[in-house]
Amino acid sequence: MKKTHSILAGLVAGTLCSIAVLQPALANDEKPPPGAMALSVILTQLEQQGYTPVVEVSLDNARWEVEAYKEGQKYQLEVDPNSGEIVEVRKDSD
């Protein structure tokens, strides 16, 4: 039961973080293309690939631009919103 609470707490925290990150992303009124996956699903996939924490998400030219850390290094990712596939990865020079 304790493990279930821990997993549930993690999912709730992840969802809340996704909502907080999503707010600035949609400020420019650009919408994901038809058939796009939910941003929460894409962020979960990125986290499962080791990209955590996600610190910024924006939508530009119908692609999700994501800033996230992996193994202590900051990356800028370009993600296809329909497939969730990472189409470009750049190490952030900050």
Beta strands, then each sheet from edge to edge (+ up, - down):
strand 1: 54-60
strand 2: 63-70
strand 3: 73-79
strand 4: 86-91
sheet 1: 1+ 2- 3+ 4-
end
